[in-house]
Every structure is written in C-alpha cells, then in structure tokens.
C-alpha cells in the first residue's frame, strides 16, 4: 500500500508484530541529511541505547540486502519489551522491502525475517500460581 502524507512524500506502510509489540513502519526514499531509521522520533541507536544487539536486529534486513543508505524508515512502536519491539520492527522492515521489490523474498525468507513469531505469554489460570504452576501440595 503506497500512501502520501501532507508533504506529498510517497511511502510504503506495513505492520510488524511480535508478542504484544506492534510496529507501524513507513519506508521512504532516502533524502539528504536524514536519519536512516527513526523509532518513535529517535534514532535507532539512541532508542536501543542500552543494547546494541537490538539495534543490529533492526538493521539486519537492510544489511542483508545491502540497502543501509537507500531508504529512510520511520517507525511507531508500542507495547511489549525491547526485544519484542526490535523483532516487530525487523518484521515490518522486511515486509516493506518485499513490497518494494519481490526479488528480495528468497534472501529474507532463508534468514527467517518474513516469519511472524506467534509465541505469546500464556494466561494465568484461576487456582494456579502462574499459567501452569500449581500451589505446593501439603499432606497435613
């Protein structure tokens, strides 16, 4: 889906999800003097300042396809923790690159970047301490 904003910039809009994190990703053509990946109006390395490996997770589809400086990416991410957010952003970027050019599909698929990880936290059941942990049994 190609949209236009108030500035009449064309972008591709996709959504990536992981656990409870939702990343809304917009991919623009690169402009001069613009940050390459903005997450909630912060640079990627600033947003994931405490953990550089999470920033690498976000950049991994771009590095794999050697497109680091070709696109400007704007992301709004909510919910989940830092790792879930990074993986949701990675999925969104991968889906967006696939919309741009379908020839990237094979490389992204082999690395597992197009697969949405469906695992979620199991809910706590009544009478149990956690989802499956029962209270300790006492004989007397």
C-alpha positions in Angstrom: 0.0 0.0 0.0 1.6 3.3 -1.1 0.4 6.4 0.7 1.2 10.0 0.5 1.5 12.3 3.5 0.9 16.1 3.8 4.3 16.8 2.3 3.2 14.6 -0.6 6.1 12.1 0.1 5.4 8.6 -1.1 5.9 5.9 1.4 5.2 2.2 1.9 3.3 1.4 5.0 3.5 -2.1 6.7 2.9 -3.5 10.2 5.1 -5.9 12.1 4.1 -7.7 15.3 5.9 -9.8 17.9 4.4 -10.9 21.3 2.4 -7.8 22.3 4.6 -5.3 20.4 3.2 -3.6 17.3 5.4 -1.7 14.9 3.9 0.6 12.2 6.6 1.1 9.6 6.9 3.7 6.9 9.6 3.4 4.2 10.5 6.5 2.2 13.1 7.0 -0.5 16.3 8.4 1.1 16.7 12.2 1.4 19.9 14.1 2.0 20.8 14.7 5.7 18.1 12.5 7.1 18.5 9.8 9.7 18.0 6.3 8.2 15.8 4.7 10.9 13.7 6.7 13.3 11.9 4.8 16.0 9.3 6.9 17.9 11.1 10.1 16.7 14.5 8.9 18.0 17.5 7.5 16.1 17.6 3.7 16.2 20.9 3.5 18.2 19.5 6.1 20.6 16.2 4.2 21.1 18.1 1.0 21.8 21.0 2.7 23.6 21.4 0.1 26.3 21.6 -2.9 24.0 23.4 -2.6 20.7 22.4 -6.1 19.6 18.7 -4.9 19.4 19.7 -2.1 17.0 21.6 -4.7 14.9 18.4 -6.8 14.8 16.5 -3.8 13.4 19.2 -3.1 10.7 19.7 -6.8 9.8 17.3 -6.9 6.8 18.8 -3.8 5.3 22.4 -5.1 5.8 21.5 -8.5 4.4 20.2 -6.8 1.1 23.0 -4.1 1.2 20.4 -1.3 1.4 21.6 0.6 4.5 21.7 4.0 3.0 18.9 3.7 0.3 15.8 4.2 2.4 14.6 6.4 5.2 12.5 4.4 7.7 10.1 5.9 10.2 8.6 3.5 12.9 6.0 4.0 15.6 6.2 1.1 18.0 4.0 0.3 21.0 3.7 -2.5 23.6 6.0 -5.3 24.6 9.6 -5.1 25.7 12.7 -4.0 23.9 13.4 -7.4 22.3 9.8 -7.8 21.1 9.8 -4.3 19.7 13.1 -4.9 17.8 11.7 -8.1 16.3 8.4 -6.4 15.3 10.4 -3.6 13.6 12.5 -6.1 11.8 9.4 -7.9 10.5 7.9 -4.6 9.4 11.0 -3.5 7.6 11.3 -6.9 5.9 7.7 -6.8 4.7 8.2 -3.3 3.4 11.3 -4.2 1.4 9.3 -7.1 0.0 6.6 -4.7 -1.2 9.3 -2.6 -2.9 10.8 -5.5 -4.8 9.7 -9.1 -4.7 13.2 -10.4 -5.7 14.3 -9.9 -2.1 11.9 -12.6 -0.9 14.3 -15.6 -1.1 17.1 -14.0 0.9 14.7 -12.6 3.6 12.8 -16.0 3.8 16.0 -18.0 4.3 17.0 -15.8 7.2 13.5 -16.1 8.8 12.8 -12.4 8.6 9.3 -12.9 6.9 8.0 -15.3 9.6 5.8 -13.8 12.3 6.8 -15.5 15.6 3.4 -16.4 17.1 4.5 -17.3 20.6 2.8 -15.3 23.3 2.7 -15.5 27.1 0.1 -18.0 28.3 -2.6 -16.5 30.6 -2.7 -17.3 34.3 -5.5 -19.7 35.3 -7.5 -19.4 38.5 -6.3 -21.6 41.4 -2.8 -21.7 40.0 0.2 -19.5 40.9 1.2 -18.9 37.3 -0.1 -20.3 34.0 0.7 -23.9 34.9 2.4 -23.8 38.3 0.1 -25.3 40.9 0.4 -24.4 44.6 2.7 -26.8 46.6 0.8 -29.8 47.8 0.7 -30.5 51.6 -0.1 -33.8 53.1 -1.1 -32.4 56.5 
